Amino acid sequence: MKKIKNEAALSKKAIQVGENYALKRGYNGFSATMSANEKTEAIYRLLVLDKLIVGLPADKEDLPSMKHKLALWIQKHLPKDDPLLK
């Protein structure tokens, strides 16, 4: 897995955008006490289900890989001049 510049910030942004996407889609499972790791997994699985990202193989499905996939996903959807891409 190749490290992405600003991967932590991109993952955080992906969680924010993914949470909004999930809520608009009708997902009510997010709560104030839900951890970022739980949100990451829920958003990852939702995006795979909706075929917006390609799922990881079952043996490689761990939290760092999910965060990496979300970072790649949001990186493709941010405007070219976004500060996270610099």
MODELLER restraints for C-alpha pairs under 7 A, 6 or more apart:
rsr = mdl.restraints
at = mdl.atoms
rsr.add(forms.Gaussian(group=physical.xy_distance, feature=features.Distance(at['CA:6:A'], at['CA:84:A']), mean=6.54, stdev=0.5))
rsr.add(forms.Gaussian(group=physical.xy_distance, feature=features.Distance(at['CA:7:A'], at['CA:71:A']), mean=6.07, stdev=0.5))
rsr.add(forms.Gaussian(group=physical.xy_distance, feature=features.Distance(at['CA:10:A'], at['CA:71:A']), mean=5.01, stdev=0.5))
rsr.add(forms.Gaussian(group=physical.xy_distance, feature=features.Distance(at['CA:10:A'], at['CA:74:A']), mean=6.77, stdev=0.5))
rsr.add(forms.Gaussian(group=physical.xy_distance, feature=features.Distance(at['CA:10:A'], at['CA:75:A']), mean=6.98, stdev=0.5))
rsr.add(forms.Gaussian(group=physical.xy_distance, feature=features.Distance(at['CA:10:A'], at['CA:84:A']), mean=6.75, stdev=0.5))
rsr.add(forms.Gaussian(group=physical.xy_distance, feature=features.Distance(at['CA:11:A'], at['CA:67:A']), mean=5.79, stdev=0.5))
rsr.add(forms.Gaussian(group=physical.xy_distance, feature=features.Distance(at['CA:11:A'], at['CA:70:A']), mean=5.94, stdev=0.5))
rsr.add(forms.Gaussian(group=physical.xy_distance, feature=features.Distance(at['CA:11:A'], at['CA:71:A']), mean=4.68, stdev=0.5))
rsr.add(forms.Gaussian(group=physical.xy_distance, feature=features.Distance(at['CA:14:A'], at['CA:70:A']), mean=5.84, stdev=0.5))
rsr.add(forms.Gaussian(group=physical.xy_distance, feature=features.Distance(at['CA:14:A'], at['CA:71:A']), mean=6.25, stdev=0.5))
rsr.add(forms.Gaussian(group=physical.xy_distance, feature=features.Distance(at['CA:14:A'], at['CA:74:A']), mean=5.40, stdev=0.5))
rsr.add(forms.Gaussian(group=physical.xy_distance, feature=features.Distance(at['CA:15:A'], at['CA:39:A']), mean=6.97, stdev=0.5))
rsr.add(forms.Gaussian(group=physical.xy_distance, feature=features.Distance(at['CA:15:A'], at['CA:40:A']), mean=6.29, stdev=0.5))
rsr.add(forms.Gaussian(group=physical.xy_distance, feature=features.Distance(at['CA:18:A'], at['CA:43:A']), mean=5.84, stdev=0.5))
rsr.add(forms.Gaussian(group=physical.xy_distance, feature=features.Distance(at['CA:19:A'], at['CA:43:A']), mean=6.84, stdev=0.5))
rsr.add(forms.Gaussian(group=physical.xy_distance, feature=features.Distance(at['CA:40:A'], at['CA:67:A']), mean=6.69, stdev=0.5))
rsr.add(forms.Gaussian(group=physical.xy_distance, feature=features.Distance(at['CA:41:A'], at['CA:66:A']), mean=6.90, stdev=0.5))
rsr.add(forms.Gaussian(group=physical.xy_distance, feature=features.Distance(at['CA:44:A'], at['CA:66:A']), mean=6.38, stdev=0.5))
rsr.add(forms.Gaussian(group=physical.xy_distance, feature=features.Distance(at['CA:44:A'], at['CA:70:A']), mean=6.80, stdev=0.5))
rsr.add(forms.Gaussian(group=physical.xy_distance, feature=features.Distance(at['CA:47:A'], at['CA:53:A']), mean=5.83, stdev=0.5))
rsr.add(forms.Gaussian(group=physical.xy_distance, feature=features.Distance(at['CA:48:A'], at['CA:54:A']), mean=5.98, stdev=0.5))
rsr.add(forms.Gaussian(group=physical.xy_distance, feature=features.Distance(at['CA:48:A'], at['CA:55:A']), mean=5.54, stdev=0.5))
